[in-house]
Amino acid sequence: MRRLVPAFAVLSCLLVARSAAAGAEEPFDALYARLTKAREILGVAISPDGSLVARVEPVHDEKTPRASRILVQEARPGAPAVRITASLDGSPIREGNVAFSPDGKTLAFVSHAGGAALWTAPVSGGPASRLTKLRGTFQEPLWSRDGRSLAALVIENPSKEPGPVGPAARDAGVVEDRIDEQRIAVVEVETKALRFVSAPDLYVYEYAWSTDGHSFAAVAARGSGDDNWWRAELLAVDAASGEARLLWKPPLQIANPVFSPDGSTVAVIHGLMSDHGATGGDVFVVPAAGGAPRNLTPGRRSSAGFLAWPSASRLLVTELAGEATAVVALDPLTGTARTLFSGNETLSPGRGLGLALARDGAVSAVVRESFDSPPEVWAGPIGAWTRLTDENQGLKPEWGAAASVRVRSDGQPVQGWLLPPARVDAREKYPLAVLVHGGPASAHRNAWPSPLLGALLARGYFVFLPNPRGSFGQGEAFTAANVKDFGGGDLRDILAGLDEVLRTRPVDPKRVGLFGWSYGGYMAMWAVTQTNRFAAVAAGAGIANWQSYYGQNRIDGWMLPYFGASVYDDPAVYAKSSPLTFIKDAKTPALVLHGERDAEVPAPQGYEFWHALKTLGVPTQLVIYPDEGHGFFREESKKDRVVRVLGWFDRWLK
């Protein structure tokens, strides 16, 4: 296949020339290098006594994509960090998934040194020991209470990386489903003997080990792991025999199982979730012996994203509530909530939403970031954390102060974020880029901007980040408000937010663009068939035709909760939300971007949309990224995507 010609190789000369002529805009390469200086923190863990904190951070190495390193330090500012690694020569490799032993002296982790495997190493940084020889993938190691065993989620002889986000395998010959089952496995640390616990036909997505070590709580489904999470059940799995017992067949999706300290109850987050790993919903408790589940947070106008159960009377929840992130203590019996922390920032254990807790449940480690502050590791009592790292020291915002945009749409409150460029002259009119998040069950949060967002702001754009219905942060009813209505109320919410921005900021209504990826890419495709308010759009991994998409993608299970039936049983509900149904109304220039091996939104969706616009004489361009999936891993592709979107908007909005 012919390789993609990088956009920055073609456009950088134009950007440099513009910079030289205008004396205002720097060359793109320099801008991009500066915007990618912020070091991401991929994971964080804290020792049981709270004295040590481990973090995982990326290492940029051209020869080792996705390389990362593990660092351990005392939980005090300025403490030196020790690298924990299985690399014999210290070269960059991919390492992460860290877990402290019960005594805090040993760290378990996953390393790709010589192939993926479970390793342990003393926290002081001594030689690491390989525990497994099995060819497979390993995730989420958990120690037994006595420290003699390690459990993990394992796929033996995998055909690809776990999950549907990475590049799909190319089909050739007879096309058949290759099902990789992810199972709970237990490794004896002393003997290094590994045994599988859960059944070979069961895919386990998340799990928790009971305090007594006799059972696991598992979120699991039979069949393909990529396609069945949306119908996963809560199971109790016997740690000795592997026998599975159904605890709950939920009507929607579940995540983050945790046992009560006495093992009598399992708590989970339940709600409408479009992607595994993007968690939001209500908090439910289920008796471990069997019985009816109970909702502890009915009607709460927030979305729980993380659970921990450190003591009998205290169930900790991290939630998104409007624009704020909060840590709440729930009474497991009454559901009474007490807010321990609330702030306009993002808290995470590296990714997602949550904390890393010490044994007492009071001391924690967390990654904190916001539009004003790049990510750093903090530790201490909840809400009274002390910053431990200076990984992004010296990085300052190159944009103006963010504002929360609140409007009412169809009678309900809707929230979003607006970021201005660094310098704004109220006498001028500025272009605006609207960025729609993926999902749709997700949300724009108060977090350090991505390189694309930063590049738009640096080039003088205002940027609006809407959280329309279907998003997290406003409660379950709001998240479910776009069921059977994709492109209806959610587009009205986005336009209502846009109206508020135009009313209150110096933005030119004739120079507004829209960009999104996945669900956001769909919204870009859909918007041009419903309104002419956008001067240009850029649609990444978007869905042009829900009917053809149903038969092309490899995760069609996610669509049933949103559309209510398969496309074969109710084609009309899919057609009414398809951009192709209304394509003759499209007049807006559209850039279309797609990963060649995207399993979630296959590239033919991009071809359909591009072909239709081209036939109708609408300015358009299609870009296919070789060997990329739904998420991009190669730095070349990430950079190319930024410069293409920036160049497209510059062309049509400036």
N, C-alpha and C positions, 0 to 999 in steps of 0.2 A: 504494500500500500504506500502511495506517495506520502511523504512526511508533511505535516503542517508547516507552512512558512510562518514563523513567529511574527505577530503584528508589530512587536517592538522593533524588529529589524526593519520594517517598512516605514513605521510612523515616527520612530525616534528622531529621524532627520527633520521631519516637519516640526516636531515639538521643539527641537533644538533651534531651528531657524526662527520659529515664532518667539522663542525666548530671547534670541539675539536681537531680533527686530524690535520687540516690545520692551525689552529690558525688565520684564516682570515675572515671567514664568521660567522656572529652571527646567533643564532637560529631564525627560521622564525617568531615565535610569537613576539619576541622582535622587529624584523624588521618591521613587519606589524603594530604593535602598534605605532611605531614611524612614519611610513608613513601615518597613518590615524589621526595624531594629528591636521592636518590643519582643521580649522573650516570653513565649507562652509557657504556662506551667500545666503539665498534662495530668498530674495527680499528686496527692498529698496524703500522708498517713502519720499518725501519732502513736507513740508507744503507750502501753497500758497505764503506766504511771504518769504520763504526760511530760516526761523529761526530755524526750527526743522527738524530732520531726524528720520525716523522710519526704523528699519531693522528687518528681520525675519531670524533666524538662527536655525539649528537643535539642538536637545537635545538628547543625546544618552541615551536611557532608555530601558532596556530589556523588560519591561512589556508594553511599549507603542511604538510600531514601528512607525516611521515617526513623532515622537514628535518634536515640534518646539516651539520657544518662540518669542515674539515681544518685542523689546526694543526701547524706544524713548529717544532722547537726543537733546540738543541744538547743532546747527551746528557750533561747535567750538571744537578744539582739547582738550581732557582731560575732557570734560563735562560729568558729571555722567549720567548714563542711567537708565530710569525707565521702569520696566516691565509692559506692558499692557496685562491683561489676564482676562478670564472669570472663571479661576480655583479658587474655594473658598479657597482651602488649599495650593495653590501654587504648587501642584503636576504637573509633566510633562503631557502635552496634546498637541494635534496638533492644532496650531493656525497660521494664516497668512492672505494673501490677504488683505493688509492694504490700507486704503485710508483716507487722511485728509479731514475734512469738509472745506467748502469755507472760514470760518473764522479762521481755523487752531486750534480751541479749542477742537475738538472731533476727535477721530479716529474710523473709521468703520473697522471691521475685521471679518473674519470667524473663529469660534472656534468649536472644536468637544467636548466641555464640555457638556455631556448629549446629544450627537448627534449633527451633523453639523447644524449650525445656523449662522445668521448674528447678530453681536453684535456691540454696540458702547460703548466707554468709554472716559472720559476726558483725554487729553494728559498728565495731571499732575499725572495720575495713580490712580484716584478714582475708586469707584465701577463701574463695567461694567453692561450694560443693554441689555438683550436679546430682539431682535426685531422680530424674527420669531419662530413659533412653528411648521411649516410645516416640515414633514420628507422629507429631500431631500439633494441635494448637492448644494453648493453656490460657485460661482466664480466671480471674477472681479467686486467688488462693485464700483459704480460710483455715486457721489453726484450730485444732481440737483444744479443749480447755486444759488438758494436761500437757500440751505441747509435744506429744509424741507423734501426731499425725497431721498431715496437711490434706485438705480437700481442695478440689479445683474443678472447673468446667473444662472438659477435654473433648476434642474431636480427633479421632484416630484416622490417620491417612487422609487428611482433608483434600478436597479438590480445589479449594480456594480459601481466601480469608473468610472468617465468619461474618455473616451479615450480608445484606444486599447492596451496600453502598459502594464497595470496591468493584473493580472491573470484572464483568462476567466472563466465564470461559467461552471461547468461540465454539459455535456448533459446527460439526462436520459429520457426514455420514448419517446414520440413523440417530435422530434426536430423541434422547431419553432424559428423564430427570435423574440427576445424580444427587442423592439425598445424603448429606453429611449430618449425622446425629451428634449433638453435643450432650455429653453425659457427665454426671457427677462421678468423680473418681477420688479415691483416697490413697495417699502414699504414706507408708510408714517411714518416718524420718531416719531411724537407725538402720533398718534393713534395706530401704529404698524400694520395697515391694509395692507395686501399684495394683489396685483392684478397682474395677468399675462397679459402681453401686446401682445407678439407675438403669432402667431397661434399655436395650439396644435400639428400640424403635421409638424412643422418646427424646425429643429435643428440649433440653432444659435451658431456659433463657436467664433466669436469676434464681438464687437459692439462698437459704440461711441454715446454719447448723444450730440445732437446739443446744441449750446449755449443758444438758447431761450427755450430749454426744450420741444419743440413741436414734435420732431421726433428723431428717432435713425437711424444710418447707421449700417447695419448688414451684415456680411458674413455668409450666411446661405444656407442650402439645405434641401430638403424634404427626409424623410426616415431615415435610420440608421445613427447615428452620427459618428460611427466608420468608416463607409465605403463610405461616400459621400462627405467628405471635398474636394476631388479632383475635384468635379464638382460643388462646391458651387458658388453662385451668390452674387452680391452686391445688397442689397435691401434697400429701405427707408421704415421704419416702423413708422406709426403714433403713437405717444405716448399715445393718448387718445383712439382711436378705435382699434389699432393693425393692421389696414389695411396695407398690404405690397405692395410696388410698385417696379418693377424691374428697377434698374439703369444701370446694366451692367451684361451681361452673358459673362464672360471672356473666352478666349481660353485655358488659363492655370489656375494656382492657384492664389488666392489673400489672403492678410493678412493685419493686422494692419490698419483698417479704421480710418481716422481722419477727422473731419470737419474743413473747413476754419473758421476763427473767425466770419465771417458774415453769415455762414451757407449756402452759395451758392454753395459750392464745397466740394466734398469728395476726399481725397487722399488715395491711397492704394498701397501696394507693390504687383507687379504682376510678376510671372515667374514660371519656372518649379521647383516645390517643392515636395519632396518625403514624407515629414512628417509634419503634422500640429504641429506648434511650432518651427520648424526649418525653419526660414524665410530668404528668399533671392530673389532678383529680381530687376526689374526696378521700378521707381516711376511713377505712373499714377495718373492723376486728372480726375474726372468725375463730370459733372454738377449735382447738387442735384435736379434740375428740370427736368432732362433728357437731353440726348445729347451724342455726341461721346466722348469716353475717349481719353486722350492725354498723350503720353509718354514724361516725362520730362527728361529722362536719356537714350535715345537710344544710343546703342553702348558704353556706359560707361563701362570700364573694372573694375568693382567692383560689389558687391552684397549688395543692401540695406537690412538692417535687422530691422530697427526701424524708425518710423515717429512721428513727433509732429509738430503742426502748431500754434505756439504761437502768431504770428502777421500776418497781411495781406500780407506783403512782404517777409516773412521769413518762409520757410518750412524746418524744421530741419530733417536731415537724418543721421543715424549712419550706416556706411557701412564697409564691409570687402574688402580691395583693396590689392590683393596680400597677403603679410604677415602682412600688417599694418591694424589697425583699425582707422577709421577716422570719425570725426563729420563734416558734411558739411551743409552749409546754401544754399538752393535752392531758386531761384526766381520763384514763382509759375507761372508767365506769360511766362518767356523766358527759364527757365530751367538752367540759368546761375548759376554755382556752385562756392561757396567760402569756402575753407577749414578752419575750426575753430580749428581743432586739428587733428593730425595724429601721431601715435606712434606704435611701435612693442609691443603691449600688448593687453589684452582683456578688453573691457568696457562692463558692463552689469548692468541691474537693479536687478541682482540676478541670472537670467538665461536668455539665449538668448543673444541679442545684444541690447544695448540701454541705455537710461538715465531716471532718474526721474526728471522732470522739475518743477520749481516754476512757479508762474503765469506770471512773466515777460519774461520767456523763456530764460533768460540769466544765472540764477543761477540754478544749478542742483546738484543732488546726484547720485553717481555712485559707482559700485563695480569695482575696478581695480585689475588686477592680471597679472602675466606673468610667464615664466619659472623660473625667478629669484626671484619673489615676490609672496607670498601667498595672497589670497583675503583679502582686507580691504575696508571699506567704506570711500569715499572721498566726499567732497562737496565744492561748490563755483562756480565762473564763469567758463564757459566751457573752458577747457584747462588750467585753473589756479586753479585747485582743491587743497584743503588742506585735509590731512588725518585726519579722525575723530576717527578711532578705532585702537586698538592694539590687536585685537582678536587672531592674529597669531604671536604675538611678540616673537622673539627668534628663529623662524623657518628659517633656511637657506637652500639653495640648497645643496643637497648631490650628485650632479652631475656636470659635466663640463658645459661650456658655450654653449648655443644652437646656431646653425648656420642655416640660411636659405639656402636651396639647390635649385638652379635654373637650369633647363635644358630646352632643346628644344626637343620635341617629335612630330614626324610627322609635323615638321615645326612650332609648336606653343609653347609658353612658358608654363612651368609647374613648380610649386613650392612645396616644402615640408620643413620639419624641421628635423634636426639631432641633437640628444643629445648624448654626450659621457659620460662614467662613470667618476667619480671624478678624478681618477688618470689614466693616459694613458702613457704607455711606447711605444714610436714609434718603438722600436725594436721588439715588440711583435705583434701578430695577435689576434684580439678579435672577439668573436661571435657578430652577429647582429640580432636584432629582428625588423621586419617590421610590423608596426601596421596600418591597413587600417581602416578608420573611417566608420561609418554607413551612412545610407542615401539611395542613394548616394549623394543627394543634402544636403551637409553639408561641414565641413572643419575642419581640425586640426588647432587650433589657438594657439597663444602664451599665454598659461595659465599654472597655477600650475599643475604639473603632477598628474595623478591618482595613486592610490596605486600600480596597476599592472605596470605602466610605471616606477614608482619609484623603485619597487622591482627588475625589470630587470636591471636598471642602477646600483643599489646597488650590484648586483651579477656580475657586470663586463661586461654587454652587452652594445654595442652601440644600440641606438634605432632610427629608421627612420620612420617619420610620413609623408607619401606622400599625396598630394592633387591632384589626377589625374583628368582628364576630367570628368565632372559630378559634380565636387565640386563647392562650392561658392568661390568668391573672384577674378574671372577673367572675369566677365561679363556673360550675358545671353547665348551667343553663346557657351561659354565654358561649362556652366552648362548643356546645351542641347546636347553636343557633343557625349554623349553615348546613345542617343535614338536609339533603335533597334540595339544596338551594345554593350550590356553588356558583359564584358570580353574581348573585342577587344582592342580598343584604350586605355581604362583605364588601362588594364594590361600592355600594351606597355609603358604607362607613368610611371607606378610603376617601371618597369624594367629599364627604362632610368634613373630614379632617383637612383635606386640601383647601376647601372653602375657608376654613378658619385660618389657615396659614396665609392665604392670599389676603384675607381681611386685615391681618395684624402685622404682616411683615412686608418689606419692600421686595416682593417677588413679582416677576413679570408673568402674567397668566398665559402668555403666548409662548413661553419658553419653559415648559414643564415636561419632564421626561419620567418614565417609569421603568424600573429594573426589578427583576426577581429571579430566583432559582427554585426549581421544583414547583411547589404550589405557587410561589411567587412568579415563576416563569409562566405558569398557566394564567395567572391574573394579568400578566402583561399581554399575552395573546388574546385573552378574553376582552380586556379593556378596549383594544383597538376596534373590536366589533360592536361595542356598545356606546362609545363616546368618542368625540374628536377633540377632547380637552387636552390630550397629550400630543406634544410636537414630535416625539420619538419614543420608542420603547426598545428595551433589550431583554429578550426572553431566554433564560438559561434553563435547560432541561425541562421545558414546559410541555404541557399536554394540550394538543390542538384538537383532538377528536377522542372523546371518552369512549366511544363505541369501538374504534379500532384499538385504542390503548388497552382495553380490557383483555384483548386476545394477544397483545404483544408483550406486556410486562410480566415479570416473574413474581410479583407480589400482589396479585389481584385480590387477595384476602382483605387488604386494608380498605377496599372500596365498599364492601358490604355494609359496614356500620354507617357509612355516609350516604349511600344511595338506596339502601333498604332491600335491594335484590340484585341478582346478577344482571348483566346486560342482556342475557338471553331471555330473562323473565320480564324485564321492564326496560326495553330499549329507550322508551320515551324520556325517562328521567335522566338518562345519560345525554341524549340528544339536546335537551333544552339547555344544558350547561356547556355545550361544546362550541368552541370558537368557530370550527368549520361550518356549523349550522348557519352562522350569520356572517360568513367570511366576506360576502360581497359588500358589506357595509364598511369594511376596513379601508382606510386611506392613510394611515399613519406609518411612516418609515419604521421598519422593524429589523433589528439585529437578532439573529437566532443562533444560540450556542448549545452544543451538545457533546457529551462524552461518547466516543465510538462504542464502548462496551458497557453502556449504562443498562443495568438490569431493572432498575426502578422505573425510569422513564426512557425507554429505548429511543435511539436516534431517529427511527422512522417518523416519530411525532414531529421532530424538527423539520424533516424533509416535507411532510404534508403541509405544514404551515408555510414554509418558505416557497414551495411550489405553487401554492394557491396565490400568495401575494405576488409572486413573479408573473403568474398568468394574468392577474388583474392589473398589472402595471404599477403596483405599489413598490416604492424603493425598499429593498431588502437585501440581506446578506446572511448566508449560512456558514457557520464554522464548526467543523467536526474535529474534536481533539483525540488523536490516536491513543489507543490503549487506556484511556481514562474511563472511569465508571461514573456513578452519580456524584461522588465526591472526588475531587482532584487531589492527587498525591504528588505529582511532579511539579517542581518549582517553575519550570518553563511554562507549563500550562496555566498555573495560577497567575503568573506575571502577564502572560499573553491575554488572559481574560480581562484583567484590569485595564490594560491599555486599549483593548478593543472597545470596551464599554465607554471608557473615557473619550476615545476618539469619535465614537458614534454620537455621543451626546454633544461633544464639541461641534461636530459637523452640523447638527440639526438645531441645537439650542443656543449656539453663540453666533 
